[in-house]
């Protein structure tokens, strides 16, 4: 991962349920979450809960090294999905 403090989410690929979950957990509208002044902890928490099926309580107990490992997994999955999508378009 290039910058452990920055991650991206393809907003277009989110379901309404994903958006509701993220907004419920963070307390912010989805379009505000990219603002550099917005807190990132809750967005990360929402991502871990949604992508890995943790409860809020479980996700809050993660140590930073565990969180970084999960984010590495998410990033790898995102890259694989992007490659797969590009390959499907080129065939």
C-alpha positions as a Markdown table, in Angstrom:
| # | Residue | x | y | z |
|---|---|---|---|---|
| 1 | Unk | 0.0 | 0.0 | 0.0 |
| 2 | Unk | 1.5 | 3.3 | -1.0 |
| 3 | Unk | 0.0 | 5.5 | 1.7 |
| 4 | Unk | -1.6 | 3.7 | 4.7 |
| 5 | Unk | -3.6 | 6.8 | 5.6 |
| 6 | Unk | -5.4 | 7.0 | 2.2 |
| 7 | Unk | -7.7 | 4.5 | 0.6 |
| 8 | Unk | -10.2 | 4.8 | -2.1 |
| 9 | Unk | -13.7 | 3.4 | -2.7 |
| 10 | Unk | -15.4 | 3.3 | -6.0 |
| 11 | Unk | -18.6 | 5.1 | -5.0 |
| 12 | Unk | -20.3 | 3.9 | -8.2 |
| 13 | Unk | -19.9 | 0.2 | -7.1 |
| 14 | Unk | -21.6 | 0.7 | -3.7 |
| 15 | Unk | -25.1 | -0.6 | -3.1 |
| 16 | Unk | -27.7 | 1.5 | -1.3 |
| 17 | Unk | -27.2 | -0.8 | 1.7 |
| 18 | Unk | -23.4 | -0.1 | 1.6 |
| 19 | Unk | -24.1 | 3.7 | 1.5 |
| 20 | Unk | -26.6 | 3.5 | 4.3 |
| 21 | Unk | -24.2 | 1.4 | 6.5 |
| 22 | Unk | -21.4 | 3.8 | 5.9 |
| 23 | Unk | -23.5 | 6.9 | 6.6 |
| 24 | Unk | -25.0 | 5.2 | 9.7 |
| 25 | Unk | -21.7 | 4.3 | 11.2 |
| 26 | Unk | -19.9 | 7.6 | 10.3 |
| 27 | Unk | -22.8 | 10.0 | 10.9 |
| 28 | Unk | -21.8 | 11.8 | 7.7 |
| 29 | Unk | -23.3 | 12.0 | 4.2 |
| 30 | Unk | -21.4 | 9.8 | 1.8 |
| 31 | Unk | -20.4 | 12.8 | -0.4 |
| 32 | Unk | -18.7 | 14.4 | 2.6 |
| 33 | Unk | -16.4 | 11.5 | 3.4 |
| 34 | Unk | -13.8 | 12.4 | 0.8 |
| 35 | Unk | -13.2 | 15.8 | 2.4 |
| 36 | Unk | -9.7 | 15.9 | 3.8 |
| 37 | Unk | -10.9 | 17.6 | 7.0 |
| 38 | Unk | -13.4 | 14.8 | 7.8 |
| 39 | Unk | -12.4 | 12.2 | 10.4 |
| 40 | Unk | -11.2 | 9.0 | 8.8 |
| 41 | Unk | -11.5 | 6.5 | 11.7 |
| 42 | Unk | -15.3 | 6.0 | 11.3 |
| 43 | Unk | -15.0 | 5.6 | 7.5 |
| 44 | Unk | -12.3 | 2.9 | 8.1 |
| 45 | Unk | -14.6 | 1.3 | 10.7 |
| 46 | Unk | -17.5 | 1.3 | 8.3 |
| 47 | Unk | -15.3 | -0.2 | 5.6 |
| 48 | Unk | -14.1 | -3.0 | 7.8 |
| 49 | Unk | -17.6 | -3.7 | 9.1 |
| 50 | Unk | -19.1 | -3.9 | 5.7 |
| 51 | Unk | -16.4 | -5.7 | 3.8 |
| 52 | Unk | -15.4 | -8.2 | 6.4 |
| 53 | Unk | -18.6 | -8.7 | 8.4 |
| 54 | Unk | -17.3 | -7.6 | 11.7 |
| 55 | Unk | -19.7 | -6.1 | 14.2 |
| 56 | Unk | -19.0 | -2.6 | 15.3 |
| 57 | Unk | -17.8 | -3.8 | 18.7 |
| 58 | Unk | -15.4 | -6.3 | 17.0 |
| 59 | Unk | -14.1 | -3.7 | 14.5 |
| 60 | Unk | -13.5 | -1.1 | 17.3 |
| 61 | Unk | -11.2 | -3.7 | 19.1 |
| 62 | Unk | -8.9 | -4.1 | 16.2 |
| 63 | Unk | -5.3 | -3.1 | 16.7 |
| 64 | Unk | -3.8 | -0.8 | 14.1 |
| 65 | Unk | -1.5 | -3.6 | 12.8 |
| 66 | Unk | -4.6 | -5.8 | 12.3 |
| 67 | Unk | -6.4 | -3.0 | 10.6 |
| 68 | Unk | -3.5 | -2.3 | 8.3 |
| 69 | Unk | -3.5 | -6.0 | 7.3 |
| 70 | Unk | -7.2 | -5.9 | 6.5 |
| 71 | Unk | -6.7 | -2.8 | 4.5 |
| 72 | Unk | -3.9 | -4.5 | 2.6 |
| 73 | Unk | -6.4 | -7.4 | 1.8 |
| 74 | Unk | -9.0 | -4.9 | 0.7 |
| 75 | Unk | -6.5 | -3.1 | -1.6 |
| 76 | Unk | -5.4 | -6.4 | -3.1 |
| 77 | Unk | -9.0 | -7.4 | -3.8 |
| 78 | Unk | -9.7 | -4.0 | -5.3 |
| 79 | Unk | -6.7 | -4.3 | -7.6 |
| 80 | Unk | -7.7 | -7.8 | -8.7 |
| 81 | Unk | -11.2 | -6.7 | -9.4 |
| 82 | Unk | -9.9 | -3.8 | -11.5 |
| 83 | Unk | -7.6 | -6.0 | -13.4 |
| 84 | Unk | -10.4 | -8.5 | -14.0 |
| 85 | Unk | -12.7 | -5.8 | -15.2 |
| 86 | Unk | -10.1 | -4.4 | -17.6 |
| 87 | Unk | -9.4 | -7.9 | -19.0 |
| 88 | Unk | -13.1 | -8.5 | -19.6 |
| 89 | Unk | -13.4 | -5.2 | -21.4 |
| 90 | Unk | -10.4 | -6.0 | -23.7 |
| 91 | Unk | -11.8 | -9.5 | -24.7 |
